[in-house]
Amino acid sequence: MVTGDEFLRIERKLENMQLVNEILFDSIRALEKKLAELTVRKQSSMCAIDLSTSKEITMQSQGIITNTAVIANLAHKSRISEMVA
């Protein structure tokens, strides 16, 4: 048979265990939230890197197109010079 004092001790232990469980669950929720934030940041930074890379590729492509146009123009002028000469 459980005495009144033993019952109160068991009840306090259960209350303490419930508090510990609540603290653990709160900690887990906080960690999950932080993980979600970090995941979003990582995805955002990856998108920023992709955007940066895309801009760099676009700039390089424009440079190639410009160089091609200059070469074509020089070739055209060279042909005209040959025709005139």
VMD Tcl script that builds the backbone (N, CA, C; Angstrom):
set m [mol new atoms 255]
animate dup $m
set s [atomselect $m all]
$s set {name element resname resid chain x y z} {
  {N N MET 1 A 0.840 -1.175 0.000}
  {CA C MET 1 A 0.000 0.000 0.000}
  {C C MET 1 A 0.892 1.248 0.000}
  {N N VAL 2 A 0.518 2.235 -0.761}
  {CA C VAL 2 A 1.288 3.472 -0.893}
  {C C VAL 2 A 0.799 4.460 0.159}
  {N N THR 3 A 1.755 5.023 0.891}
  {CA C THR 3 A 1.394 6.013 1.909}
  {C C THR 3 A 1.210 7.370 1.252}
  {N N GLY 4 A 0.691 8.307 2.006}
  {CA C GLY 4 A 0.453 9.657 1.494}
  {C C GLY 4 A 1.735 10.335 1.064}
  {N N ASP 5 A 2.807 10.181 1.854}
  {CA C ASP 5 A 4.098 10.793 1.512}
  {C C ASP 5 A 4.671 10.193 0.231}
  {N N GLU 6 A 4.593 8.878 0.100}
  {CA C GLU 6 A 5.094 8.213 -1.107}
  {C C GLU 6 A 4.303 8.662 -2.331}
  {N N PHE 7 A 2.998 8.779 -2.148}
  {CA C PHE 7 A 2.140 9.228 -3.244}
  {C C PHE 7 A 2.548 10.636 -3.686}
  {N N LEU 8 A 2.792 11.534 -2.720}
  {CA C LEU 8 A 3.198 12.906 -3.051}
  {C C LEU 8 A 4.558 12.938 -3.755}
  {N N ARG 9 A 5.488 12.092 -3.304}
  {CA C ARG 9 A 6.801 12.008 -3.957}
  {C C ARG 9 A 6.660 11.527 -5.402}
  {N N ILE 10 A 5.856 10.503 -5.599}
  {CA C ILE 10 A 5.629 9.974 -6.955}
  {C C ILE 10 A 4.969 11.038 -7.823}
  {N N GLU 11 A 4.013 11.735 -7.249}
  {CA C GLU 11 A 3.309 12.780 -7.992}
  {C C GLU 11 A 4.277 13.896 -8.396}
  {N N ARG 12 A 5.171 14.310 -7.483}
  {CA C ARG 12 A 6.177 15.332 -7.798}
  {C C ARG 12 A 7.134 14.847 -8.886}
  {N N LYS 13 A 7.521 13.588 -8.808}
  {CA C LYS 13 A 8.403 13.035 -9.836}
  {C C LYS 13 A 7.722 13.067 -11.197}
  {N N LEU 14 A 6.442 12.696 -11.214}
  {CA C LEU 14 A 5.698 12.731 -12.479}
  {C C LEU 14 A 5.595 14.157 -13.012}
  {N N GLU 15 A 5.328 15.105 -12.130}
  {CA C GLU 15 A 5.249 16.505 -12.550}
  {C C GLU 15 A 6.594 16.969 -13.109}
  {N N ASN 16 A 7.673 16.591 -12.415}
  {CA C ASN 16 A 9.012 16.951 -12.902}
  {C C ASN 16 A 9.293 16.315 -14.255}
  {N N MET 17 A 8.884 15.054 -14.420}
  {CA C MET 17 A 9.080 14.374 -15.698}
  {C C MET 17 A 8.277 15.060 -16.793}
  {N N GLN 18 A 7.058 15.499 -16.465}
  {CA C GLN 18 A 6.247 16.206 -17.451}
  {C C GLN 18 A 6.908 17.527 -17.841}
  {N N LEU 19 A 7.466 18.228 -16.847}
  {CA C LEU 19 A 8.172 19.476 -17.151}
  {C C LEU 19 A 9.381 19.217 -18.044}
  {N N VAL 20 A 10.124 18.179 -17.720}
  {CA C VAL 20 A 11.285 17.820 -18.544}
  {C C VAL 20 A 10.836 17.485 -19.961}
  {N N ASN 21 A 9.751 16.729 -20.089}
  {CA C ASN 21 A 9.224 16.388 -21.422}
  {C C ASN 21 A 8.824 17.639 -22.189}
  {N N GLU 22 A 8.152 18.575 -21.517}
  {CA C GLU 22 A 7.746 19.816 -22.181}
  {C C GLU 22 A 8.966 20.602 -22.645}
  {N N ILE 23 A 9.981 20.668 -21.778}
  {CA C ILE 23 A 11.206 21.377 -22.149}
  {C C ILE 23 A 11.866 20.701 -23.346}
  {N N LEU 24 A 11.929 19.380 -23.323}
  {CA C LEU 24 A 12.518 18.647 -24.448}
  {C C LEU 24 A 11.741 18.884 -25.734}
  {N N PHE 25 A 10.405 18.808 -25.658}
  {CA C PHE 25 A 9.594 19.028 -26.855}
  {C C PHE 25 A 9.763 20.453 -27.365}
  {N N ASP 26 A 9.822 21.440 -26.445}
  {CA C ASP 26 A 10.051 22.823 -26.869}
  {C C ASP 26 A 11.414 22.959 -27.545}
  {N N SER 27 A 12.411 22.296 -26.980}
  {CA C SER 27 A 13.753 22.340 -27.569}
  {C C SER 27 A 13.759 21.704 -28.951}
  {N N ILE 28 A 13.075 20.590 -29.082}
  {CA C ILE 28 A 12.996 19.910 -30.382}
  {C C ILE 28 A 12.302 20.804 -31.398}
  {N N ARG 29 A 11.194 21.433 -30.994}
  {CA C ARG 29 A 10.484 22.344 -31.907}
  {C C ARG 29 A 11.387 23.501 -32.324}
  {N N ALA 30 A 12.129 24.056 -31.360}
  {CA C ALA 30 A 13.041 25.162 -31.675}
  {C C ALA 30 A 14.123 24.702 -32.652}
  {N N LEU 31 A 14.657 23.504 -32.434}
  {CA C LEU 31 A 15.676 22.968 -33.346}
  {C C LEU 31 A 15.104 22.713 -34.737}
  {N N GLU 32 A 13.882 22.194 -34.792}
  {CA C GLU 32 A 13.243 21.962 -36.095}
  {C C GLU 32 A 13.046 23.279 -36.833}
  {N N LYS 33 A 12.622 24.312 -36.090}
  {CA C LYS 33 A 12.412 25.625 -36.700}
  {C C LYS 33 A 13.737 26.178 -37.224}
  {N N LYS 34 A 14.788 26.052 -36.417}
  {CA C LYS 34 A 16.107 26.540 -36.826}
  {C C LYS 34 A 16.601 25.785 -38.060}
  {N N LEU 35 A 16.391 24.479 -38.080}
  {CA C LEU 35 A 16.784 23.668 -39.231}
  {C C LEU 35 A 16.036 24.122 -40.481}
  {N N ALA 36 A 14.742 24.390 -40.333}
  {CA C ALA 36 A 13.953 24.863 -41.472}
  {C C ALA 36 A 14.494 26.200 -41.973}
  {N N GLU 37 A 14.839 27.110 -41.042}
  {CA C GLU 37 A 15.396 28.405 -41.436}
  {C C GLU 37 A 16.723 28.229 -42.168}
  {N N LEU 38 A 17.567 27.355 -41.648}
  {CA C LEU 38 A 18.862 27.115 -42.295}
  {C C LEU 38 A 18.686 26.506 -43.676}
  {N N THR 39 A 17.709 25.610 -43.800}
  {CA C THR 39 A 17.429 24.997 -45.097}
  {C C THR 39 A 16.991 26.058 -46.094}
  {N N VAL 40 A 16.109 26.965 -45.654}
  {CA C VAL 40 A 15.641 28.040 -46.531}
  {C C VAL 40 A 16.811 28.940 -46.920}
  {N N ARG 41 A 17.666 29.275 -45.937}
  {CA C ARG 41 A 18.830 30.116 -46.243}
  {C C ARG 41 A 19.746 29.437 -47.245}
  {N N LYS 42 A 19.962 28.147 -47.050}
  {CA C LYS 42 A 20.842 27.413 -47.965}
  {C C LYS 42 A 20.253 27.425 -49.370}
  {N N GLN 43 A 18.937 27.177 -49.462}
  {CA C GLN 43 A 18.293 27.180 -50.773}
  {C C GLN 43 A 18.368 28.572 -51.387}
  {N N SER 44 A 18.171 29.608 -50.552}
  {CA C SER 44 A 18.249 30.979 -51.054}
  {C C SER 44 A 19.648 31.290 -51.551}
  {N N SER 45 A 20.655 30.874 -50.784}
  {CA C SER 45 A 22.026 31.157 -51.211}
  {C C SER 45 A 22.360 30.375 -52.469}
  {N N MET 46 A 21.824 29.161 -52.582}
  {CA C MET 46 A 22.054 28.381 -53.797}
  {C C MET 46 A 21.405 29.077 -54.980}
  {N N CYS 47 A 20.212 29.643 -54.779}
  {CA C CYS 47 A 19.544 30.383 -55.852}
  {C C CYS 47 A 20.362 31.613 -56.216}
  {N N ALA 48 A 20.915 32.278 -55.188}
  {CA C ALA 48 A 21.737 33.460 -55.452}
  {C C ALA 48 A 22.974 33.075 -56.250}
  {N N ILE 49 A 23.575 31.953 -55.913}
  {CA C ILE 49 A 24.741 31.480 -56.660}
  {C C ILE 49 A 24.338 31.163 -58.096}
  {N N ASP 50 A 23.195 30.488 -58.257}
  {CA C ASP 50 A 22.721 30.170 -59.602}
  {C C ASP 50 A 22.455 31.443 -60.394}
  {N N LEU 51 A 21.848 32.443 -59.743}
  {CA C LEU 51 A 21.558 33.707 -60.410}
  {C C LEU 51 A 22.858 34.409 -60.784}
  {N N SER 52 A 23.814 34.404 -59.866}
  {CA C SER 52 A 25.113 35.017 -60.130}
  {C C SER 52 A 25.807 34.323 -61.295}
  {N N THR 53 A 25.786 33.010 -61.288}
  {CA C THR 53 A 26.392 32.232 -62.369}
  {C C THR 53 A 25.692 32.534 -63.686}
  {N N SER 54 A 24.377 32.619 -63.644}
  {CA C SER 54 A 23.600 32.920 -64.845}
  {C C SER 54 A 23.971 34.293 -65.399}
  {N N LYS 55 A 24.114 35.275 -64.512}
  {CA C LYS 55 A 24.501 36.617 -64.962}
  {C C LYS 55 A 25.892 36.596 -65.588}
  {N N GLU 56 A 26.795 35.850 -64.953}
  {CA C GLU 56 A 28.163 35.747 -65.478}
  {C C GLU 56 A 28.156 35.109 -66.868}
  {N N ILE 57 A 27.385 34.059 -67.033}
  {CA C ILE 57 A 27.287 33.387 -68.334}
  {C C ILE 57 A 26.701 34.338 -69.369}
  {N N THR 58 A 25.680 35.095 -68.967}
  {CA C THR 58 A 25.065 36.062 -69.879}
  {C C THR 58 A 26.084 37.107 -70.310}
  {N N MET 59 A 26.861 37.616 -69.346}
  {CA C MET 59 A 27.873 38.620 -69.677}
  {C C MET 59 A 28.929 38.044 -70.613}
  {N N GLN 60 A 29.357 36.818 -70.358}
  {CA C GLN 60 A 30.346 36.183 -71.229}
  {C C GLN 60 A 29.767 35.971 -72.622}
  {N N SER 61 A 28.506 35.563 -72.693}
  {CA C SER 61 A 27.858 35.357 -73.994}
  {C C SER 61 A 27.776 36.665 -74.758}
  {N N GLN 62 A 27.434 37.751 -74.055}
  {CA C GLN 62 A 27.366 39.054 -74.716}
  {C C GLN 62 A 28.744 39.465 -75.231}
  {N N GLY 63 A 29.774 39.156 -74.436}
  {CA C GLY 63 A 31.143 39.453 -74.876}
  {C C GLY 63 A 31.503 38.677 -76.127}
  {N N ILE 64 A 31.129 37.414 -76.171}
  {CA C ILE 64 A 31.405 36.572 -77.350}
  {C C ILE 64 A 30.655 37.109 -78.560}
  {N N ILE 65 A 29.392 37.486 -78.363}
  {CA C ILE 65 A 28.594 38.031 -79.470}
  {C C ILE 65 A 29.223 39.322 -79.982}
  {N N THR 66 A 29.654 40.189 -79.053}
  {CA C THR 66 A 30.299 41.449 -79.446}
  {C C THR 66 A 31.582 41.176 -80.222}
  {N N ASN 67 A 32.396 40.259 -79.715}
  {CA C ASN 67 A 33.647 39.918 -80.412}
  {C C ASN 67 A 33.368 39.341 -81.793}
  {N N THR 68 A 32.349 38.511 -81.897}
  {CA C THR 68 A 31.979 37.928 -83.189}
  {C C THR 68 A 31.545 39.022 -84.161}
  {N N ALA 69 A 30.773 39.984 -83.653}
  {CA C ALA 69 A 30.321 41.090 -84.504}
  {C C ALA 69 A 31.509 41.925 -84.974}
  {N N VAL 70 A 32.465 42.173 -84.081}
  {CA C VAL 70 A 33.662 42.943 -84.460}
  {C C VAL 70 A 34.454 42.194 -85.528}
  {N N ILE 71 A 34.630 40.892 -85.335}
  {CA C ILE 71 A 35.369 40.078 -86.316}
  {C C ILE 71 A 34.644 40.077 -87.662}
  {N N ALA 72 A 33.323 39.926 -87.625}
  {CA C ALA 72 A 32.539 39.929 -88.869}
  {C C ALA 72 A 32.667 41.273 -89.570}
  {N N ASN 73 A 32.639 42.340 -88.799}
  {CA C ASN 73 A 32.764 43.682 -89.370}
  {C C ASN 73 A 34.142 43.870 -90.001}
  {N N LEU 74 A 35.181 43.403 -89.287}
  {CA C LEU 74 A 36.535 43.499 -89.844}
  {C C LEU 74 A 36.666 42.666 -91.118}
  {N N ALA 75 A 36.087 41.479 -91.123}
  {CA C ALA 75 A 36.142 40.620 -92.312}
  {C C ALA 75 A 35.423 41.291 -93.475}
  {N N HIS 76 A 34.277 41.914 -93.179}
  {CA C HIS 76 A 33.513 42.601 -94.221}
  {C C HIS 76 A 34.332 43.761 -94.788}
  {N N LYS 77 A 34.959 44.549 -93.901}
  {CA C LYS 77 A 35.789 45.669 -94.355}
  {C C LYS 77 A 36.977 45.162 -95.168}
  {N N SER 78 A 37.522 44.030 -94.766}
  {CA C SER 78 A 38.654 43.450 -95.483}
  {C C SER 78 A 38.237 43.052 -96.894}
  {N N ARG 79 A 37.031 42.464 -97.021}
  {CA C ARG 79 A 36.535 42.077 -98.351}
  {C C ARG 79 A 36.300 43.306 -99.215}
  {N N ILE 80 A 35.740 44.344 -98.602}
  {CA C ILE 80 A 35.501 45.579 -99.361}
  {C C ILE 80 A 36.837 46.164 -99.820}
  {N N SER 81 A 37.830 46.142 -98.931}
  {CA C SER 81 A 39.165 46.657 -99.287}
  {C C SER 81 A 39.744 45.872 -100.450}
  {N N GLU 82 A 39.561 44.539 -100.419}
  {CA C GLU 82 A 40.081 43.707 -101.505}
  {C C GLU 82 A 39.372 44.020 -102.806}
  {N N MET 83 A 38.052 44.268 -102.735}
  {CA C MET 83 A 37.285 44.566 -103.947}
  {C C MET 83 A 37.717 45.899 -104.541}
  {N N VAL 84 A 37.964 46.851 -103.681}
  {CA C VAL 84 A 38.343 48.182 -104.150}
  {C C VAL 84 A 39.765 48.157 -104.723}
  {N N ALA 85 A 40.613 47.363 -104.141}
  {CA C ALA 85 A 42.015 47.351 -104.568}
  {C C ALA 85 A 42.225 46.671 -105.874}
}
mol reanalyze $m
mol bondsrecalc $m
mol representation Tube
mol addrep $m
